[in-house]
Amino acid sequence: MPKTRVEAVTNRIYTRVFVCMKCNAKIRADARKVKIGKVKCRKCYSKQLRPKSKERKI
Ligand SMILES: [Zn+2]
């Protein structure tokens, strides 16, 4: 399988999942919306989200 294709697929999956830095809740959202501050944690309403890119599980 071409390497570029694998990267494209993983990017699509992992850029859409974020983790709240306060309560560790998982939030599925668009990366662009997170960047412009439109996405909040649904538990604690924090805007401090980090991309869940280090873990392998979806
Ligand atoms: Zn939270």
N, CA, C, O and the ligand as a Tripos MOL2 file, in Angstrom:
@<TRIPOS>MOLECULE
protein
  233   231    59     0     0
PROTEIN
NO_CHARGES

@<TRIPOS>ATOM
      1 N           0.8540   -1.2090    0.0000 N.3       1 MET1
      2 CA          0.0000    0.0000    0.0000 C.3       1 MET1
      3 C           0.8900    1.2590    0.0000 C.2       1 MET1
      4 O           1.8610    1.3110    0.7540 O.2       1 MET1
      5 N           0.5940    2.2230   -0.7870 N.am      2 PRO2
      6 CA          1.4050    3.4610   -0.8050 C.3       2 PRO2
      7 C           1.3630    4.1820    0.5330 C.2       2 PRO2
      8 O           0.3270    4.2280    1.1950 O.2       2 PRO2
      9 N           2.4780    4.7340    0.9150 N.am      3 LYS3
     10 CA          2.5810    5.3490    2.2300 C.3       3 LYS3
     11 C           1.6890    6.5820    2.3610 C.2       3 LYS3
     12 O           1.0990    6.8280    3.4120 O.2       3 LYS3
     13 N           1.6040    7.3330    1.3040 N.am      4 THR4
     14 CA          0.8010    8.5620    1.3680 C.3       4 THR4
     15 C          -0.6660    8.2490    1.6470 C.2       4 THR4
     16 O          -1.3600    9.0070    2.3240 O.2       4 THR4
     17 N          -1.1130    7.1400    1.1230 N.am      5 ARG5
     18 CA         -2.5110    6.7760    1.3230 C.3       5 ARG5
     19 C          -2.7730    6.4330    2.7990 C.2       5 ARG5
     20 O          -3.7920    6.8280    3.3670 O.2       5 ARG5
     21 N          -1.8520    5.7070    3.3960 N.am      6 VAL6
     22 CA         -1.9990    5.3630    4.8110 C.3       6 VAL6
     23 C          -2.0460    6.6250    5.6640 C.2       6 VAL6
     24 O          -2.8700    6.7440    6.5700 O.2       6 VAL6
     25 N          -1.1670    7.5480    5.3670 N.am      7 GLU7
     26 CA         -1.1410    8.7860    6.1440 C.3       7 GLU7
     27 C          -2.4350    9.5660    6.0000 C.2       7 GLU7
     28 O          -2.9330   10.1500    6.9620 O.2       7 GLU7
     29 N          -2.9660    9.5690    4.8070 N.am      8 ALA8
     30 CA         -4.2140   10.2940    4.5930 C.3       8 ALA8
     31 C          -5.3420    9.6920    5.4200 C.2       8 ALA8
     32 O          -6.1600   10.4100    5.9940 O.2       8 ALA8
     33 N          -5.3730    8.3720    5.4720 N.am      9 VAL9
     34 CA         -6.4400    7.7040    6.2170 C.3       9 VAL9
     35 C          -6.2850    7.9530    7.7110 C.2       9 VAL9
     36 O          -7.2590    8.2760    8.3900 O.2       9 VAL9
     37 N          -5.0710    7.8040    8.2250 N.am     10 THR10
     38 CA         -4.8750    8.0180    9.6600 C.3      10 THR10
     39 C          -5.1620    9.4650   10.0220 C.2      10 THR10
     40 O          -5.7490    9.7330   11.0710 O.2      10 THR10
     41 N          -4.7610   10.3940    9.1800 N.am     11 ASN11
     42 CA         -5.0720   11.7920    9.4400 C.3      11 ASN11
     43 C          -6.5630   12.0100    9.5440 C.2      11 ASN11
     44 O          -7.0380   12.7230   10.4280 O.2      11 ASN11
     45 N          -7.2890   11.4030    8.6530 N.am     12 ARG12
     46 CA         -8.7350   11.6100    8.6390 C.3      12 ARG12
     47 C          -9.3600   11.0960    9.9390 C.2      12 ARG12
     48 O         -10.2900   11.6970   10.4770 O.2      12 ARG12
     49 N          -8.8270    9.9680   10.4320 N.am     13 ILE13
     50 CA         -9.4120    9.4020   11.6480 C.3      13 ILE13
     51 C          -8.9720   10.1940   12.8740 C.2      13 ILE13
     52 O          -9.8030   10.5880   13.6920 O.2      13 ILE13
     53 N          -7.6750   10.4240   13.0020 N.am     14 TYR14
     54 CA         -7.1640   10.9330   14.2660 C.3      14 TYR14
     55 C          -7.3340   12.4320   14.4390 C.2      14 TYR14
     56 O          -7.3630   12.9150   15.5710 O.2      14 TYR14
     57 N          -7.4480   13.1720   13.3590 N.am     15 THR15
     58 CA         -7.6350   14.6120   13.5370 C.3      15 THR15
     59 C          -9.0540   14.9340   13.9820 C.2      15 THR15
     60 O          -9.3660   16.0830   14.2970 O.2      15 THR15
     61 N          -9.9090   13.9270   14.0090 N.am     16 ARG16
     62 CA        -11.2990   14.2180   14.3540 C.3      16 ARG16
     63 C         -11.6360   13.8650   15.7960 C.2      16 ARG16
     64 O         -12.7470   14.1290   16.2550 O.2      16 ARG16
     65 N         -10.6990   13.2780   16.5030 N.am     17 VAL17
     66 CA        -10.9700   12.9240   17.8890 C.3      17 VAL17
     67 C         -10.0840   13.7550   18.8060 C.2      17 VAL17
     68 O          -8.8690   13.8260   18.6210 O.2      17 VAL17
     69 N         -10.7020   14.3760   19.7880 N.am     18 PHE18
     70 CA         -9.9770   15.2240   20.7280 C.3      18 PHE18
     71 C         -10.2580   14.7770   22.1460 C.2      18 PHE18
     72 O         -11.2750   14.1480   22.4370 O.2      18 PHE18
     73 N          -9.3210   15.1220   23.0240 N.am     19 VAL19
     74 CA         -9.4770   14.7490   24.4190 C.3      19 VAL19
     75 C          -9.4480   16.0220   25.2550 C.2      19 VAL19
     76 O          -8.5780   16.8770   25.0820 O.2      19 VAL19
     77 N         -10.4030   16.1320   26.1540 N.am     20 CYS20
     78 CA        -10.4580   17.2780   27.0490 C.3      20 CYS20
     79 C          -9.2790   17.2150   28.0190 C.2      20 CYS20
     80 O          -9.0080   16.1670   28.6060 O.2      20 CYS20
     81 N          -8.5870   18.3300   28.1850 N.am     21 MET21
     82 CA         -7.4190   18.3290   29.0630 C.3      21 MET21
     83 C          -7.8320   18.4040   30.5270 C.2      21 MET21
     84 O          -7.0120   18.1500   31.4100 O.2      21 MET21
     85 N          -9.0760   18.7440   30.7980 N.am     22 LYS22
     86 CA         -9.5270   18.8590   32.1870 C.3      22 LYS22
     87 C         -10.1280   17.5540   32.6920 C.2      22 LYS22
     88 O          -9.7800   17.0920   33.7790 O.2      22 LYS22
     89 N         -11.0180   16.9630   31.9220 N.am     23 CYS23
     90 CA        -11.7140   15.7730   32.4190 C.3      23 CYS23
     91 C         -11.4700   14.5420   31.5440 C.2      23 CYS23
     92 O         -12.0550   13.4860   31.7860 O.2      23 CYS23
     93 N         -10.6150   14.6700   30.5340 N.am     24 ASN24
     94 CA        -10.2420   13.5450   29.6800 C.3      24 ASN24
     95 C         -11.4050   12.9310   28.9070 C.2      24 ASN24
     96 O         -11.3500   11.7660   28.5130 O.2      24 ASN24
     97 N         -12.4290   13.7010   28.6980 N.am     25 ALA25
     98 CA        -13.5280   13.1950   27.8950 C.3      25 ALA25
     99 C         -13.1310   13.2140   26.4250 C.2      25 ALA25
    100 O         -12.4150   14.1040   25.9660 O.2      25 ALA25
    101 N         -13.6110   12.2190   25.7070 N.am     26 LYS26
    102 CA        -13.3240   12.1720   24.2810 C.3      26 LYS26
    103 C         -14.3930   12.9450   23.5250 C.2      26 LYS26
    104 O         -15.5900   12.7760   23.7590 O.2      26 LYS26
    105 N         -13.9440   13.7820   22.6310 N.am     27 ILE27
    106 CA        -14.8850   14.5730   21.8450 C.3      27 ILE27
    107 C         -14.5820   14.3800   20.3680 C.2      27 ILE27
    108 O         -13.4680   14.6290   19.9070 O.2      27 ILE27
    109 N         -15.5820   13.9380   19.6460 N.am     28 ARG28
    110 CA        -15.3940   13.7970   18.2120 C.3      28 ARG28
    111 C         -15.8430   15.0890   17.5320 C.2      28 ARG28
    112 O         -17.0160   15.4610   17.5850 O.2      28 ARG28
    113 N         -14.9030   15.7540   16.9050 N.am     29 ALA29
    114 CA        -15.2490   17.0270   16.2890 C.3      29 ALA29
    115 C         -14.3180   17.2970   15.1190 C.2      29 ALA29
    116 O         -13.2860   16.6480   14.9490 O.2      29 ALA29
    117 N         -14.7090   18.2540   14.3400 N.am     30 ASP30
    118 CA        -13.8860   18.6490   13.2130 C.3      30 ASP30
    119 C         -12.6910   19.4540   13.7030 C.2      30 ASP30
    120 O         -12.8300   20.3430   14.5430 O.2      30 ASP30
    121 N         -11.5100   19.1320   13.1680 N.am     31 ALA31
    122 CA        -10.2900   19.8090   13.6290 C.3      31 ALA31
    123 C         -10.3660   21.3080   13.3820 C.2      31 ALA31
    124 O          -9.8620   22.1020   14.1760 O.2      31 ALA31
    125 N         -10.9880   21.6840   12.2930 N.am     32 ARG32
    126 CA        -11.0950   23.1230   11.9920 C.3      32 ARG32
    127 C         -11.9550   23.8390   13.0210 C.2      32 ARG32
    128 O         -11.6560   24.9690   13.4070 O.2      32 ARG32
    129 N         -13.0280   23.1820   13.4660 N.am     33 LYS33
    130 CA        -13.9080   23.8060   14.4590 C.3      33 LYS33
    131 C         -13.2130   23.9490   15.8020 C.2      33 LYS33
    132 O         -13.4120   24.9310   16.5160 O.2      33 LYS33
    133 N         -12.3920   22.9550   16.1390 N.am     34 VAL34
    134 CA        -11.6430   23.0290   17.3910 C.3      34 VAL34
    135 C         -10.6620   24.1950   17.3400 C.2      34 VAL34
    136 O         -10.4980   24.9200   18.3220 O.2      34 VAL34
    137 N         -10.0230   24.3700   16.2110 N.am     35 LYS35
    138 CA         -9.0310   25.4340   16.0580 C.3      35 LYS35
    139 C          -9.6530   26.8160   16.2300 C.2      35 LYS35
    140 O          -9.0440   27.6950   16.8400 O.2      35 LYS35
    141 N         -10.8220   27.0130   15.7130 N.am     36 ILE36
    142 CA        -11.4420   28.3300   15.8230 C.3      36 ILE36
    143 C         -12.2330   28.4710   17.1120 C.2      36 ILE36
    144 O         -12.8830   29.4940   17.3290 O.2      36 ILE36
    145 N         -12.1870   27.4560   17.9720 N.am     37 GLY37
    146 CA        -12.7930   27.5610   19.2880 C.3      37 GLY37
    147 C         -14.2870   27.3360   19.3270 C.2      37 GLY37
    148 O         -14.9730   27.8440   20.2130 O.2      37 GLY37
    149 N         -14.7940   26.5800   18.3760 N.am     38 LYS38
    150 CA        -16.2390   26.3550   18.3530 C.3      38 LYS38
    151 C         -16.6380   25.1190   19.1460 C.2      38 LYS38
    152 O         -17.8120   24.9270   19.4610 O.2      38 LYS38
    153 N         -15.6710   24.2950   19.4630 N.am     39 VAL39
    154 CA        -15.9820   23.0330   20.1260 C.3      39 VAL39
    155 C         -15.6230   23.1240   21.6060 C.2      39 VAL39
    156 O         -14.5180   23.5240   21.9740 O.2      39 VAL39
    157 N         -16.5860   22.7440   22.4410 N.am     40 LYS40
    158 CA        -16.3350   22.6990   23.8780 C.3      40 LYS40
    159 C         -16.5590   21.2870   24.3840 C.2      40 LYS40
    160 O         -17.2870   20.4990   23.7790 O.2      40 LYS40
    161 N         -15.9190   20.9810   25.5030 N.am     41 CYS41
    162 CA        -16.1770   19.7190   26.1540 C.3      41 CYS41
    163 C         -17.6230   19.6960   26.6380 C.2      41 CYS41
    164 O         -18.1210   20.6750   27.1930 O.2      41 CYS41
    165 N         -18.2850   18.5650   26.4190 N.am     42 ARG42
    166 CA        -19.7050   18.5300   26.7890 C.3      42 ARG42
    167 C         -19.8970   18.2850   28.2830 C.2      42 ARG42
    168 O         -21.0030   18.4230   28.8040 O.2      42 ARG42
    169 N         -18.8200   17.9230   28.9630 N.am     43 LYS43
    170 CA        -18.9430   17.6780   30.4000 C.3      43 LYS43
    171 C         -18.6230   18.9370   31.1940 C.2      43 LYS43
    172 O         -19.4120   19.3670   32.0360 O.2      43 LYS43
    173 N         -17.4470   19.5330   30.9180 N.am     44 CYS44
    174 CA        -16.9990   20.6610   31.7380 C.3      44 CYS44
    175 C         -16.9420   21.9620   30.9370 C.2      44 CYS44
    176 O         -16.5310   22.9950   31.4660 O.2      44 CYS44
    177 N         -17.3450   21.9190   29.6870 N.am     45 TYR45
    178 CA        -17.4190   23.1030   28.8240 C.3      45 TYR45
    179 C         -16.0650   23.7740   28.6260 C.2      45 TYR45
    180 O         -15.9900   24.9560   28.2940 O.2      45 TYR45
    181 N         -15.0060   23.0130   28.8320 N.am     46 SER46
    182 CA        -13.6820   23.5740   28.6030 C.3      46 SER46
    183 C         -13.3600   23.5830   27.1180 C.2      46 SER46
    184 O         -13.7930   22.7090   26.3670 O.2      46 SER46
    185 N         -12.6040   24.5720   26.7150 N.am     47 LYS47
    186 CA        -12.1570   24.6170   25.3270 C.3      47 LYS47
    187 C         -10.7460   24.0590   25.1780 C.2      47 LYS47
    188 O         -10.1780   24.0520   24.0860 O.2      47 LYS47
    189 N         -10.1910   23.5900   26.2960 N.am     48 GLN48
    190 CA         -8.8330   23.0430   26.2420 C.3      48 GLN48
    191 C          -8.8890   21.6050   25.7570 C.2      48 GLN48
    192 O          -9.0580   20.6730   26.5430 O.2      48 GLN48
    193 N          -8.7470   21.4450   24.4800 N.am     49 LEU49
    194 CA         -8.7790   20.1140   23.8990 C.3      49 LEU49
    195 C          -7.4470   19.8250   23.2200 C.2      49 LEU49
    196 O          -6.8080   20.7040   22.6410 O.2      49 LEU49
    197 N          -7.0610   18.5710   23.3150 N.am     50 ARG50
    198 CA         -5.8560   18.1780   22.5800 C.3      50 ARG50
    199 C          -6.2220   17.0490   21.6310 C.2      50 ARG50
    200 O          -7.1080   16.2460   21.9210 O.2      50 ARG50
    201 N          -5.5380   16.9920   20.5000 N.am     51 PRO51
    202 CA         -5.8360   15.9170   19.5520 C.3      51 PRO51
    203 C          -5.4280   14.5640   20.1050 C.2      51 PRO51
    204 O          -4.3700   14.4170   20.7170 O.2      51 PRO51
    205 N          -6.2820   13.5860   19.8800 N.am     52 LYS52
    206 CA         -5.9990   12.2400   20.3510 C.3      52 LYS52
    207 C          -5.2140   11.5150   19.2710 C.2      52 LYS52
    208 O          -5.7290   10.5930   18.6390 O.2      52 LYS52
    209 N          -3.9900   11.9190   19.0620 N.am     53 SER53
    210 CA         -3.2340   11.3700   17.9480 C.3      53 SER53
    211 C          -2.1750   10.3750   18.3960 C.2      53 SER53
    212 O          -1.5910    9.6790   17.5650 O.2      53 SER53
    213 N          -1.9200   10.3000   19.6880 N.am     54 LYS54
    214 CA         -0.8480    9.4360   20.1600 C.3      54 LYS54
    215 C          -1.2950    7.9950   20.3390 C.2      54 LYS54
    216 O          -0.4740    7.0790   20.3040 O.2      54 LYS54
    217 N          -2.5850    7.7920   20.5300 N.am     55 GLU55
    218 CA         -3.0660    6.4500   20.7670 C.3      55 GLU55
    219 C          -3.5130    5.7900   19.4750 C.2      55 GLU55
    220 O          -3.9180    6.4660   18.5280 O.2      55 GLU55
    221 N          -3.4380    4.4910   19.4420 N.am     56 ARG56
    222 CA         -3.7310    3.7600   18.2220 C.3      56 ARG56
    223 C          -5.1940    3.3830   18.1080 C.2      56 ARG56
    224 O          -5.7170    3.2340   17.0040 O.2      56 ARG56
    225 N          -5.8530    3.2290   19.2360 N.am     57 LYS57
    226 CA         -7.2450    2.8040   19.1810 C.3      57 LYS57
    227 C          -8.1430    3.9550   18.7800 C.2      57 LYS57
    228 O          -7.8760    5.1170   19.0880 O.2      57 LYS57
    229 N          -9.1940    3.6120   18.0980 N.am     58 ILE58
    230 CA        -10.1380    4.6310   17.6810 C.3      58 ILE58
    231 C         -11.2570    4.7210   18.6990 C.2      58 ILE58
    232 O         -12.1720    5.5280   18.5400 O.2      58 ILE58
    233 ZN        -13.9780   18.2990   29.9290 Zn       59 ZN59
@<TRIPOS>BOND
     1     1     2 1
     2     2     3 1
     3     3     4 2
     4     3     5 am
     5     5     6 1
     6     6     7 1
     7     7     8 2
     8     7     9 am
     9     9    10 1
    10    10    11 1
    11    11    12 2
    12    11    13 am
    13    13    14 1
    14    14    15 1
    15    15    16 2
    16    15    17 am
    17    17    18 1
    18    18    19 1
    19    19    20 2
    20    19    21 am
    21    21    22 1
    22    22    23 1
    23    23    24 2
    24    23    25 am
    25    25    26 1
    26    26    27 1
    27    27    28 2
    28    27    29 am
    29    29    30 1
    30    30    31 1
    31    31    32 2
    32    31    33 am
    33    33    34 1
    34    34    35 1
    35    35    36 2
    36    35    37 am
    37    37    38 1
    38    38    39 1
    39    39    40 2
    40    39    41 am
    41    41    42 1
    42    42    43 1
    43    43    44 2
    44    43    45 am
    45    45    46 1
    46    46    47 1
    47    47    48 2
    48    47    49 am
    49    49    50 1
    50    50    51 1
    51    51    52 2
    52    51    53 am
    53    53    54 1
    54    54    55 1
    55    55    56 2
    56    55    57 am
    57    57    58 1
    58    58    59 1
    59    59    60 2
    60    59    61 am
    61    61    62 1
    62    62    63 1
    63    63    64 2
    64    63    65 am
    65    65    66 1
    66    66    67 1
    67    67    68 2
    68    67    69 am
    69    69    70 1
    70    70    71 1
    71    71    72 2
    72    71    73 am
    73    73    74 1
    74    74    75 1
    75    75    76 2
    76    75    77 am
    77    77    78 1
    78    78    79 1
    79    79    80 2
    80    79    81 am
    81    81    82 1
    82    82    83 1
    83    83    84 2
    84    83    85 am
    85    85    86 1
    86    86    87 1
    87    87    88 2
    88    87    89 am
    89    89    90 1
    90    90    91 1
    91    91    92 2
    92    91    93 am
    93    93    94 1
    94    94    95 1
    95    95    96 2
    96    95    97 am
    97    97    98 1
    98    98    99 1
    99    99   100 2
   100    99   101 am
   101   101   102 1
   102   102   103 1
   103   103   104 2
   104   103   105 am
   105   105   106 1
   106   106   107 1
   107   107   108 2
   108   107   109 am
   109   109   110 1
   110   110   111 1
   111   111   112 2
   112   111   113 am
   113   113   114 1
   114   114   115 1
   115   115   116 2
   116   115   117 am
   117   117   118 1
   118   118   119 1
   119   119   120 2
   120   119   121 am
   121   121   122 1
   122   122   123 1
   123   123   124 2
   124   123   125 am
   125   125   126 1
   126   126   127 1
   127   127   128 2
   128   127   129 am
   129   129   130 1
   130   130   131 1
   131   131   132 2
   132   131   133 am
   133   133   134 1
   134   134   135 1
   135   135   136 2
   136   135   137 am
   137   137   138 1
   138   138   139 1
   139   139   140 2
   140   139   141 am
   141   141   142 1
   142   142   143 1
   143   143   144 2
   144   143   145 am
   145   145   146 1
   146   146   147 1
   147   147   148 2
   148   147   149 am
   149   149   150 1
   150   150   151 1
   151   151   152 2
   152   151   153 am
   153   153   154 1
   154   154   155 1
   155   155   156 2
   156   155   157 am
   157   157   158 1
   158   158   159 1
   159   159   160 2
   160   159   161 am
   161   161   162 1
   162   162   163 1
   163   163   164 2
   164   163   165 am
   165   165   166 1
   166   166   167 1
   167   167   168 2
   168   167   169 am
   169   169   170 1
   170   170   171 1
   171   171   172 2
   172   171   173 am
   173   173   174 1
   174   174   175 1
   175   175   176 2
   176   175   177 am
   177   177   178 1
   178   178   179 1
   179   179   180 2
   180   179   181 am
   181   181   182 1
   182   182   183 1
   183   183   184 2
   184   183   185 am
   185   185   186 1
   186   186   187 1
   187   187   188 2
   188   187   189 am
   189   189   190 1
   190   190   191 1
   191   191   192 2
   192   191   193 am
   193   193   194 1
   194   194   195 1
   195   195   196 2
   196   195   197 am
   197   197   198 1
   198   198   199 1
   199   199   200 2
   200   199   201 am
   201   201   202 1
   202   202   203 1
   203   203   204 2
   204   203   205 am
   205   205   206 1
   206   206   207 1
   207   207   208 2
   208   207   209 am
   209   209   210 1
   210   210   211 1
   211   211   212 2
   212   211   213 am
   213   213   214 1
   214   214   215 1
   215   215   216 2
   216   215   217 am
   217   217   218 1
   218   218   219 1
   219   219   220 2
   220   219   221 am
   221   221   222 1
   222   222   223 1
   223   223   224 2
   224   223   225 am
   225   225   226 1
   226   226   227 1
   227   227   228 2
   228   227   229 am
   229   229   230 1
   230   230   231 1
   231   231   232 2
@<TRIPOS>SUBSTRUCTURE
     1 MET1         2 RESIDUE 1 A MET
     2 PRO2         6 RESIDUE 1 A PRO
     3 LYS3        10 RESIDUE 1 A LYS
     4 THR4        14 RESIDUE 1 A THR
     5 ARG5        18 RESIDUE 1 A ARG
     6 VAL6        22 RESIDUE 1 A VAL
     7 GLU7        26 RESIDUE 1 A GLU
     8 ALA8        30 RESIDUE 1 A ALA
     9 VAL9        34 RESIDUE 1 A VAL
    10 THR10       38 RESIDUE 1 A THR
    11 ASN11       42 RESIDUE 1 A ASN
    12 ARG12       46 RESIDUE 1 A ARG
    13 ILE13       50 RESIDUE 1 A ILE
    14 TYR14       54 RESIDUE 1 A TYR
    15 THR15       58 RESIDUE 1 A THR
    16 ARG16       62 RESIDUE 1 A ARG
    17 VAL17       66 RESIDUE 1 A VAL
    18 PHE18       70 RESIDUE 1 A PHE
    19 VAL19       74 RESIDUE 1 A VAL
    20 CYS20       78 RESIDUE 1 A CYS
    21 MET21       82 RESIDUE 1 A MET
    22 LYS22       86 RESIDUE 1 A LYS
    23 CYS23       90 RESIDUE 1 A CYS
    24 ASN24       94 RESIDUE 1 A ASN
    25 ALA25       98 RESIDUE 1 A ALA
    26 LYS26      102 RESIDUE 1 A LYS
    27 ILE27      106 RESIDUE 1 A ILE
    28 ARG28      110 RESIDUE 1 A ARG
    29 ALA29      114 RESIDUE 1 A ALA
    30 ASP30      118 RESIDUE 1 A ASP
    31 ALA31      122 RESIDUE 1 A ALA
    32 ARG32      126 RESIDUE 1 A ARG
    33 LYS33      130 RESIDUE 1 A LYS
    34 VAL34      134 RESIDUE 1 A VAL
    35 LYS35      138 RESIDUE 1 A LYS
    36 ILE36      142 RESIDUE 1 A ILE
    37 GLY37      146 RESIDUE 1 A GLY
    38 LYS38      150 RESIDUE 1 A LYS
    39 VAL39      154 RESIDUE 1 A VAL
    40 LYS40      158 RESIDUE 1 A LYS
    41 CYS41      162 RESIDUE 1 A CYS
    42 ARG42      166 RESIDUE 1 A ARG
    43 LYS43      170 RESIDUE 1 A LYS
    44 CYS44      174 RESIDUE 1 A CYS
    45 TYR45      178 RESIDUE 1 A TYR
    46 SER46      182 RESIDUE 1 A SER
    47 LYS47      186 RESIDUE 1 A LYS
    48 GLN48      190 RESIDUE 1 A GLN
    49 LEU49      194 RESIDUE 1 A LEU
    50 ARG50      198 RESIDUE 1 A ARG
    51 PRO51      202 RESIDUE 1 A PRO
    52 LYS52      206 RESIDUE 1 A LYS
    53 SER53      210 RESIDUE 1 A SER
    54 LYS54      214 RESIDUE 1 A LYS
    55 GLU55      218 RESIDUE 1 A GLU
    56 ARG56      222 RESIDUE 1 A ARG
    57 LYS57      226 RESIDUE 1 A LYS
    58 ILE58      230 RESIDUE 1 A ILE
    59 ZN59       233 GROUP 0 **** ****
